Each structure stands twice: as C-alpha cells, then as structure tokens.
Amino acid sequence: MKSLIGESSRRILLWLCIALSTLVITYNINGLGNGHILLHKRSGNHKSSCSEYNEIQSKHREYMEYEHIMSNQNMSVNVQLGEAPINQSIRSIRYEQVAFLKIHKAGSSTAQNIFLRYGYSRNLLFVLSRVRKGQYDNVISTMSSLNENNTLPPPMNKTFDVLCCHVLYNREAFQNYIPGNTAYIGIVREPFDMFLSTLNYFRPAYIFKKIKATTPVLNYLVDPWKYENGLPLTFSFTNNRMALEFDFPKHLFKTYTKEESDAYLSKLDKEFHFVIIMEYFAESVVMMRRILGWSIKDVLYLKKNSAKKYSFVDNTNRYLYQRFAKLDYDLYNFYYIRLWEKIRLEGVDFQIELNFFRNLRKAVEDYCIKHTDTILPYHVPASKWSTAFNVTREDCDLLLLNEIKFVSLIRQRQHKNSTN
C-alpha cells in the first residue's frame, strides 16, 4: 500500500514538474518575504526543464533550513545597553574607494547617502558632473558612462575615491576614473515595482501622451514593443532600465537569449563586490558593511524618497511586465539569490547583528527626527560589531540632507580645496 502511495506521489510530482516548465510561475519563498524567483517561457533559445525547477526547490529548502535555525535563536538585543561582547567582526580588508552604481527608482537615494557621508567625513575626492543647464547636481549622465565631457577632472596628481551619482555603468570607464582597490556596489529592485515608481516619477510621454486610452499603462503592458520601437534605449526608462544601467549587451534588448544573459551576469558577478536588494535593504547594508570592512556608524541610514502605492495597474498585471522585462528579471533574480547565499554563509551571527542594527537604526532615527531639541549626542556603547561611538546633531544633519544639496556641498568644498 505504501509503495503504491509513493509511486502515485512521484507521478504527481513528475506531472507538476512538466507543467511548471511551460507556465509562468512566480515562486514565493516563504520566510524570506515577498521576493521571488521567476520561471517563464522566453523568446529565443529558451531551455525550461525539470532540472531548473529542482534547482530552485533545492535552494528553497536550504533557505528554509536557514530560517528555521534563525527562528530558534534568541534574537533579543538591547541597543541601549550594548550587552554583546566586544569582539569587532570586521573583514581584514577595508575598502576606502568605492564606486556605487546608482540606479533610478531603486531606493538608491537612501543608499547613496551612506557613500556621501563616508566620503565627506573623510574628505575623499568624489567624481562629479560638469555644471550644465537643466541638469541635476546628482546626475552625471542618464545616457552614457563616465567621460571627459560629463565629469570634472581630478586635481593635479590626485585620483578619485568615490563615485555615487547617476551614470551608466561601463567597467573600463569606471576603472579609468577610480583605479586601484575599489569596491563596486550596485542596487536592484523588483522590476515591476520599479516600473510603477518610474511611471509615477517620470510620466513618460510615450505612454501617457502617445497612448490615447482610459488605461494607457495597461495598453502599454499588453504590447510594450508597439510603443518602445523606434525609441532609443537610453531614452526609455521602462525597457529593462536596470539592465541598461548595468551595461547589458545592447542586442539582448531586442533579441533575448537566456544563455547570453547568464554569461553577462557571470561577468558582472566578477566585477561587483556586492549588489543591494532594495526589498531587503537592512540585510543588504549589514552584508555590505562586512564586505567593505566599514563600521556600523558608516552604514547608518534614514529612509529617503520612500515608496508610495500607485494605481496605474494592479498586481494581477505583473506577469505582463515579467514577460517583457526579461533582462531586468534575470538581473534581479540573480542578485536576490546571491544575497541569501552570502547571508547563509555568515551564520547565526549575521542575524544577531541584523537585529542589533535594526534597533540601532530606529533609535538613531528617533534621535535625529523626534529629539531635535537634544544637544547632547546619542551614545552607542561598544558591541560585538562596533567600538563605541556617538551620533551627533551634525551627523543627523548629514543623514537627513537631500542628495542634491549634499552633492552641491561636496562640489563647493572640492572647488575650494582645488583653488587653495
């Protein structure tokens, strides 16, 4: 009887496996939030198989085992008391130079503030744009990578230390501007959510003006190429924009193949030290701190330009964008898996630090925003992950500073230093 049940179960699993290879599936990983790994039928040379499904099942089991370990730990951490033993867990390599690929509408303003404060507090040299009419101070270019036409040159006999303004990625160009032992950091966001945020911010004319319909966004999603054809890639903020800013090969935007997409992701994996996942920002920041060898104070942040809910289309239409934005979903899913692989390797200590960091970040946020009359600094005792430090009112000013004003402040200082 048991063998019959077992055989029946195997047949059902086999049938499901075959069915899953042809369906659009969003696989929600319970216990890790709303992230997902996407399988869908692709144009070009697509290989959808049971082995691909089984690989995802295997990773899911690993993550669930890790979450089970985490859930059984006592994660109560009192930030105020700093009761953890003093044994600073910082990598032996400390990166002083950093290139951050700031992606539009991916939570990158919050991340950028970390790099702005890090460089500003150490008087490091930033890559800045040339002053141009109608161009925001925090944008080097939305259409090209770094070049002499869109950036200011460094002072005589000096090299740049920090890049964190908007510009398209190109490995050779980035290396020319920040040579040496530079940490490369990126950021990605769930593509459909990024698409909605992009619509809200940019209101692209090729959707909202060109499409004469009561539901222009839905019309666009049904047949995106109808409205993207003839539009230069760099002019579009809806055609796999993350992939464009990560410098994916241009021909893949029209003739997609999974093999070439994966090959380029392997290249990026060798070039970037870490890529932040917006939906898991705290986890990403703690992981990044460990990789860079920075202190906890270095990576504190206050949320900026927080996401809102948009009513252009609802989540039942997400699959339409998944069907179109294959490169963006490849990119997001790749680094989503990378994040959890890295976290799993860090062990239980990572989760304890994460809880410590979350509590500390909330306390600093309250100090900076709710206790503005307090002159005394907020003292953070020594912990396992940090020596003791103070958060001052000046620190709060920089944590709260708008990115355009912050870059302008840096521009003024660098100009003053270059003329002295």
Secondary structure in CASP SS format (residue, H / E / C, confidence):
PFRMAT SS
TARGET T0000
AUTHOR 0000-0000-0000
METHOD secondary structure of the structure
MODEL  1
M C 1.00
K H 1.00
S H 1.00
L H 1.00
I H 1.00
G H 1.00
E H 1.00
S H 1.00
S H 1.00
R H 1.00
R H 1.00
I H 1.00
L H 1.00
L H 1.00
W H 1.00
L H 1.00
C H 1.00
I H 1.00
A H 1.00
L H 1.00
S C 1.00
T C 1.00
L C 1.00
V C 1.00
I E 1.00
T E 1.00
Y E 1.00
N E 1.00
I C 1.00
N C 1.00
G C 1.00
L C 1.00
G C 1.00
N C 1.00
G C 1.00
H E 1.00
I E 1.00
L E 1.00
L E 1.00
H C 1.00
K C 1.00
R C 1.00
S C 1.00
G C 1.00
N C 1.00
H C 1.00
K C 1.00
S C 1.00
S C 1.00
C H 1.00
S H 1.00
E H 1.00
Y H 1.00
N H 1.00
E H 1.00
I H 1.00
Q H 1.00
S H 1.00
K H 1.00
H H 1.00
R H 1.00
E H 1.00
Y H 1.00
M H 1.00
E H 1.00
Y H 1.00
E H 1.00
H H 1.00
I H 1.00
M H 1.00
S H 1.00
N C 1.00
Q C 1.00
N C 1.00
M C 1.00
S C 1.00
V C 1.00
N C 1.00
V C 1.00
Q C 1.00
L C 1.00
G C 1.00
E C 1.00
A C 1.00
P C 1.00
I C 1.00
N C 1.00
Q C 1.00
S C 1.00
I C 1.00
R C 1.00
S C 1.00
I C 1.00
R C 1.00
Y C 1.00
E C 1.00
Q E 1.00
V E 1.00
A E 1.00
F E 1.00
L C 1.00
K C 1.00
I C 1.00
H C 1.00
K C 1.00
A C 1.00
G C 1.00
S H 1.00
S H 1.00
T H 1.00
A H 1.00
Q H 1.00
N H 1.00
I H 1.00
F H 1.00
L H 1.00
R H 1.00
Y H 1.00
G H 1.00
Y H 1.00
S H 1.00
R C 1.00
N C 1.00
L C 1.00
L C 1.00
F E 1.00
V C 1.00
L C 1.00
S E 1.00
R C 1.00
V C 1.00
R C 1.00
K C 1.00
G C 1.00
Q C 1.00
Y C 1.00
D C 1.00
N C 1.00
V E 1.00
I C 1.00
S C 1.00
T C 1.00
M C 1.00
S C 1.00
S C 1.00
L C 1.00
N C 1.00
E C 1.00
N C 1.00
N C 1.00
T E 1.00
L C 1.00
P C 1.00
P C 1.00
P C 1.00
M C 1.00
N C 1.00
K C 1.00
T C 1.00
F C 1.00
D C 1.00
V E 1.00
L E 1.00
C C 1.00
C C 1.00
H E 1.00
V C 1.00
L C 1.00
Y C 1.00
N C 1.00
R H 1.00
E H 1.00
A H 1.00
F H 1.00
Q H 1.00
N H 1.00
Y H 1.00
I C 1.00
P C 1.00
G C 1.00
N C 1.00
T E 1.00
A E 1.00
Y E 1.00
I E 1.00
G E 1.00
I E 1.00
V E 1.00
R C 1.00
E C 1.00
P H 1.00
F H 1.00
D H 1.00
M H 1.00
F H 1.00
L H 1.00
S H 1.00
T H 1.00
L H 1.00
N H 1.00
Y H 1.00
F H 1.00
R C 1.00
P C 1.00
A H 1.00
Y H 1.00
I H 1.00
F H 1.00
K C 1.00
K C 1.00
I C 1.00
K C 1.00
A C 1.00
T C 1.00
T C 1.00
P H 1.00
V H 1.00
L H 1.00
N H 1.00
Y H 1.00
L H 1.00
V H 1.00
D C 1.00
P H 1.00
W H 1.00
K H 1.00
Y H 1.00
E H 1.00
N C 1.00
G C 1.00
L C 1.00
P C 1.00
L H 1.00
T H 1.00
F H 1.00
S C 1.00
F C 1.00
T C 1.00
N C 1.00
N C 1.00
R H 1.00
M H 1.00
A H 1.00
L H 1.00
E H 1.00
F C 1.00
D C 1.00
F C 1.00
P C 1.00
K H 1.00
H H 1.00
L H 1.00
F H 1.00
K C 1.00
T C 1.00
Y C 1.00
T C 1.00
K H 1.00
E H 1.00
E H 1.00
S H 1.00
D H 1.00
A H 1.00
Y H 1.00
L H 1.00
S H 1.00
K H 1.00
L H 1.00
D H 1.00
K H 1.00
E H 1.00
F C 1.00
H C 1.00
F E 1.00
V E 1.00
I E 1.00
I E 1.00
M H 1.00
E H 1.00
Y H 1.00
F H 1.00
A H 1.00
E H 1.00
S H 1.00
V H 1.00
V H 1.00
M H 1.00
M H 1.00
R H 1.00
R H 1.00
I H 1.00
L H 1.00
G C 1.00
W C 1.00
S C 1.00
I C 1.00
K H 1.00
D H 1.00
V H 1.00
L C 1.00
Y C 1.00
L C 1.00
K C 1.00
K C 1.00
N C 1.00
S C 1.00
A C 1.00
K C 1.00
K C 1.00
Y C 1.00
S C 1.00
F C 1.00
V C 1.00
D C 1.00
N H 1.00
T H 1.00
N H 1.00
R H 1.00
Y H 1.00
L H 1.00
Y H 1.00
Q H 1.00
R H 1.00
F H 1.00
A C 1.00
K H 1.00
L H 1.00
D H 1.00
Y H 1.00
D H 1.00
L H 1.00
Y H 1.00
N H 1.00
F H 1.00
Y H 1.00
Y H 1.00
I H 1.00
R H 1.00
L H 1.00
W H 1.00
E H 1.00
K H 1.00
I H 1.00
R H 1.00
L H 1.00
E H 1.00
G C 1.00
V H 1.00
D H 1.00
F H 1.00
Q H 1.00
I H 1.00
E H 1.00
L H 1.00
N H 1.00
F H 1.00
F H 1.00
R H 1.00
N H 1.00
L H 1.00
R H 1.00
K H 1.00
A H 1.00
V H 1.00
E H 1.00
D H 1.00
Y H 1.00
C H 1.00
I H 1.00
K H 1.00
H C 1.00
T C 1.00
D C 1.00
T C 1.00
I C 1.00
L C 1.00
P C 1.00
Y E 1.00
H E 1.00
V E 1.00
P C 1.00
A C 1.00
S E 1.00
K C 1.00
W C 1.00
S E 1.00
T C 1.00
A C 1.00
F E 1.00
N E 1.00
V E 1.00
T C 1.00
R H 1.00
E H 1.00
D H 1.00
C H 1.00
D H 1.00
L H 1.00
L H 1.00
L H 1.00
L C 1.00
N C 1.00
E H 1.00
I H 1.00
K H 1.00
F H 1.00
V H 1.00
S H 1.00
L H 1.00
I H 1.00
R H 1.00
Q H 1.00
R H 1.00
Q H 1.00
H H 1.00
K H 1.00
N H 1.00
S H 1.00
T H 1.00
N C 1.00
END
